[in-house]
Amino acid sequence: MTTYHGSCHCGDVRFTFEHDAISSGLHCNCSICIRKGALMSDFILPADQLHIDAKPGALALYRFGNGVAKHYFCKQCGIYPFHETLRMPGHFRLNLGCIEGLDPLNMASKVFDGKSL
């Protein structure tokens, strides 16, 4: 297991977690993810395994549709670092572009059909 560190662009939202080596990611074609264009983790983390350290008031939340999925972003720089999933509330996917030492542009990826949910 490796301890990974991530943050938004300005650093007001930081997070850490442990996971095996990350070598691939996931794109989703739902209406918000297609616009974000981020490569997300192809694994999910239970809330107790994602350690979030955000400045007070820095982390904002956006919900749409049925409101179950929670899309978080930094109020200062606007970057999306992670979201709570629709299919498994209480579990998170991470923006791989926010994780130190990863190059999401050179990772294999799959497409998840969130548009059809």
Secondary structure, DSSP 8 states (H G I E B T S, - for coil): -EEEEEE-SSSSEEEEEEES---EEEEE-STTHHHH---EESS-EEGGG-EEEE-TT-EEEE--TTS-SEEEEETTT----EEE-SSSTTEEEEBGGGBTT--GGGSEEEEE-GGG-
